[in-house]
Amino acid sequence: MSANDQYIAVRQKVDQVCIQAGRDPKEVLLIGVSKTVGVPEVELAISAGAHDFGENRPELLEEKALALPHENWHMIGNIQSRAIPRIVEHACLIHSVYQERHILAIEKAAAARDKIQDILIEVNVSGEQSKGGCTSQEAAHLVAVALECPHVRPRGLMTMAPQGDSQVAYETFKGLSNLFRQIKAEMGENDKNAFNELSMGMSEDWPQAIAAGATMVRVGRAIFSDSFAE
Ligand SMILES: *Cc1c(COP(=O)(O)O)cnc(C)c1O
């Protein structure tokens, strides 16, 4: 299969899993993580109805966003300060924000472009050392910092689960979902209305993420690799 057929197959499965979980399929955005492929594969996915793509490197985000400017480009990778203007130029949503200084740099870059930049706070729920993200304790503070910035809009939380055990993945996602509800409960009415995204789940664990409340799943290999088998 190629990216168009694989995108359709994953989207159908996402819809089924939503229905099984008692959720409306329209509540879950399928983001095609295109970091390992080029523009032609992305175009195949577009022909199958995809319009949201995730990239983890600013150079590739920029390259593909310039080639396909009508699609929605999500920044999902590690952030370095000097890349922030470039990311803000192209990203509809930055999923991987977990440092106060990056929020302040995003504010500056977004103000210069007269843009309001949507962000998610990345939380390292599982505590694995290899993973990015703030602690659960720090998350509320970072959301508060973002709320103080007129050109930054915190839209929700993001996490990555440990690989290899679907029960552990489910518990990690549940942990993010509980934290999200706690933080949201403390927010003012206007801020609360915009704070509604949970970005969690990848090729191997997106069903657990949907069961735990994901509103965005980030799927790479299951769409773009011909060798991915579930
Ligand atoms: C690569 C990547 C994904 C997609 O992973 P797959 O296992 O290929 O689906 C999702 N999120 C982030 C942050 C990634 O870096």
The ligand as an SDF file (V2000), in Angstrom:
LIG
                    3D

 15 15  0  0  0  0  0  0  0  0999 V2000
    7.9600   10.4950   14.9240 C   0  0  0  0  0  0  0  0  0  0  0  0
    6.9680   11.0190   15.8680 C   0  0  0  0  0  0  0  0  0  0  0  0
    5.6330   10.5620   15.8410 C   0  0  0  0  0  0  0  0  0  0  0  0
    5.1530    9.4790   14.9110 C   0  0  0  0  0  0  0  0  0  0  0  0
    5.6840    8.2400   15.2860 O   0  0  0  0  0  0  0  0  0  0  0  0
    5.2740    6.8860   14.5370 P   0  0  0  0  0  0  0  0  0  0  0  0
    5.6490    5.8200   15.5010 O   0  0  0  0  0  0  0  0  0  0  0  0
    6.0460    6.8590   13.2670 O   0  0  0  0  0  0  0  0  0  0  0  0
    3.8110    6.9510   14.3060 O   0  0  0  0  0  0  0  0  0  0  0  0
    4.7320   11.1450   16.7260 C   0  0  0  0  0  0  0  0  0  0  0  0
    5.1160   12.1020   17.5980 N   0  0  0  0  0  0  0  0  0  0  0  0
    6.3760   12.5530   17.6540 C   0  0  0  0  0  0  0  0  0  0  0  0
    6.7180   13.6140   18.6360 C   0  0  0  0  0  0  0  0  0  0  0  0
    7.3380   12.0340   16.7950 C   0  0  0  0  0  0  0  0  0  0  0  0
    8.6030   12.4960   16.8620 O   0  0  0  0  0  0  0  0  0  0  0  0
  1  2  1  0
  2  3  1  0
  2 14  2  0
  3  4  1  0
  3 10  2  0
  4  5  1  0
  5  6  1  0
  6  7  2  0
  6  8  1  0
  6  9  1  0
 10 11  1  0
 11 12  2  0
 12 13  1  0
 12 14  1  0
 14 15  1  0
M  END
$$$$
